[in-house]
Amino acid sequence: MSKHLTGSLKGGSVKAHGKDLDGVNPAYLRTFRYISYVLFAGGVLVLPSLVNGLQLRLATLASIWFVATMGLQVLMGQAGLISLGQAAFVGVGAYTAALLATKQDFSFLFTIPIAGLSGVILAVIVGFPTLKLRGHYLAIATIGVGQIILVLMVNWRAVTNGMDGISGIHRPVESNRVFLYICVSIGLAIAGALYSLRKTPVGLAFTALRTDETAAGAMGISVAWHYLIALMISGFCAGVAGGLFAYNEGFISPYGFDLGQSIVLLTMIIIGGLRHISGALVGAVLLVFLPPNLEFLGSSYMVIYGVAVLLVILFAPDGAAGAILKLRLKFLRRISGAQGKAANQ
Amino acid sequence: MDITLRQVQDFLQVLTNGVAAGAVYALVAVSFVLVYKAVGIVNFAAGEIVAVGGYIGVVLANILGLPLVLSLLICIVIMSFFGYGFQFVVYRPLKGKSFLIIAISTLATGIILANGIQLIFGPSPRRLEPLLSNPTVEVKGVFISVPNLIIIAIAVLTLIGVKYLFARTRVGFQMMSTAQDAEMARLLGINTDKMVSMTFMLSFAIAGLVGFLIAPVLYLVPTMGLGIALKGFAAAIIGGFGEVNGAIVGGLAIGILEILFARYLSSSFQSLLIFAVVLGSLYFRPEGIFKGEVGQKV
C-alpha cells in the first residue's frame, strides 16, 4: 500500500501539469500557443504542396503511420498498456478495405470507416479475455493474435490470396498530392478527436489508470472497461491506417503486417514521445524519413532502433515531443522573467 | 477403422519428437517464469537470450573446436554472467517504473540482441555439428533421434535440479522468499539483491542450456528468438503465469499438441493452434492448469 501511495504522489502527471507552467506568463503562453497553431496549420497546408517524388511518398506513409501510432499513444501513453500487435490491427484494416474495394466495389468513403471498425472488432476479441487480467497478458495476447492474423493472411488463400496478396486497389483520387492531403486531414481529424477525449471522463480515467490502477479502481473507475475502450480506440486508428495503407500502395500482402512492423510502430511512439499525441506525429515523421537517409548504416539500423528505444526509455522517457515541450517551457520562462512570476502570484 | 502397426510406430515417433520439443519449451518457460516470479518482469527478450546461448555454443564448439561438454559448461557460465549484467540494464535502473517501461526495455534489448547476432554472424543459418553421424536408434520399428533423447534427459535433469533447489536448499528458500515478499525477506536478513542476481543468473543459465541443446537439432538463425519466446510465453500462460510446475506441463502440452496437429491435421495452421489454445485458456482458465491467483486484486 505504501508503495502505491508514494507512487501516486511522486509520479502523478495530473499534479505535474499544473506545476510545469510555474514562472511562465500566461499571456506569453497563450501567444506562443496561437503562433505555434498557426505555424502548424500553415506547415500542414503548405508542406504537402512542396514535396515531390520520393519525399511525397514518404510524407504519405508518415501520415498513415501517424494515424496508427496515435492509437498506440492512447493505449500505451494514456492507458499504460502495451500492444505488440498493432501491425496486425493495421493488417486487418488493410485487408478489410482491400476486399471491400476490389470485390464489393465499395467506395473510399465507406471502406475507411469499416476498416476502422474491423480494428475495433479485433480489439474486442483480443481485449475481452485479457484485460480482466494483468497488463502483460495483453502484451502476450497481442503477439499471439498478431501471429494468428499473419498465419491467416498467408494460408487462408480463398480470402486473402496468400503471399500473392490483393492487388488492384484504386485510390479515390488520381493525384498523389491530393491523396496525401486526404491522409493528413484524416490524421488531423482523429488527432483532434483524441485531444478533446483527454479532458473527458474517459480520458481522465486513462490517466488515473496509468498512474495507479489500484487507486483508480478503488475510486470507482471500471478498470477492465476503460482498458477495453483504450484498446478499441487503438484498434480503430490502426484499422483506418490499414485502409489508407491499402489504397496508398494499391497492393497488399502479408509483408508489412508482422511483428517487426508492430515493433517499428512501437518505436515510433516511444522515440516520438509516449505522453503526447504530438509524439505520434514526431515519431512517425522521424522513423519514416530517417531510414532512407540512413542507408549507410546497412543492416545495422535495427540495432540502432533497439539502442535508441532503450536510451530513450532509460534517459528521456518523454521522447522527442517531450524534449520539444521542455524547450518551449524554457523559452517561455526566459522571456517571462520576473514579470511572469509576478503574474503567477 | 483399422490401426496398423505402422501407424502406431509412426504415432510413437511423432510423440517422442513432441516430447522433446515440449521439454525445450518447458525449459524456456521455466527460465522466463523464474525472473517473472522473482522481480515481476515479463522478459520479452527471452527468446533472443536462448539464441545467444546457441550462438555462444557454435562459437565455442565449432569455431574454437572445444569438446562439446566443456563448451556446454562454458556456455552456461557465460550466460549466467550475461544474466547478472542484464539486470543492470532492464531491472535495477527501472525499479519502480511501470510495467510498460520495463516491458519496452526488455523488448528493445531483444531487438538489439537479435540484430547484433545478425551483424556478427550474418543471416544465414548456423548449426552446431552433431555428436553422432547416425543419430537415430531403433526400438521395435520406432526411430528415435538421439539428440532428442539427450534433450529430454538433460531437460528432466535440469527440471529436477530446479525443483530440488527450491524445495530443499537454503539458497532456494531464500530466492523463493525474495520472490514472494522482498521487503519481508530483507527484514529477515536475506540479501535480496544477491538473490535477485542469482535468479537472473539461473534463468539465463537455463536459457543458455536450451540454446545449446537445440543448436544441433534446429538451425540457428538470428531471428529464431521470436518463435521460441512465443512458445515459452504460451507455455507459461497455459500453465498459469508464474508457476514453475505449470510452465513444465504447459511446455510439454504445447510441444506434443503442436507436433500432433502438424502431423495429422495441418502444418500450415500449426501456429494458429498454439495461440488459439492460449487465447482459449485465457478465456476459460486464466489461472492456469494448476490453480493460482492471477486476477487483479483491487
Interface residues (C-beta under 8 A of the other chain):
Chain A: K3 G7 M76 G80 L81 I82 L84 V126 P129 T130 K132 L133 R134 G135 H136 Y137 A139 I140 A141 I143 G144 V145 Q147 I148 V151 L152 V154 N155 R210 E213 T214 G217 A218 V223 L259 I263 L266 I270 S299 S300 M302 V303 Y305 G306 V307 V309 L310 I313 L314 P317
Chain B: V42 F44 V89 P93 L94 G96 S98 F99 L100 I101 A103 I104 S105 L107 A108 T109 G110 I111 I112 A114 N115 G116 Q118 L119 L226 L230 F233 A234 I237 F241 S268 F269 S271 L272 I274 F275 A276 V278 L279 L282 Y283 P286 V294 G295 Q296 V298
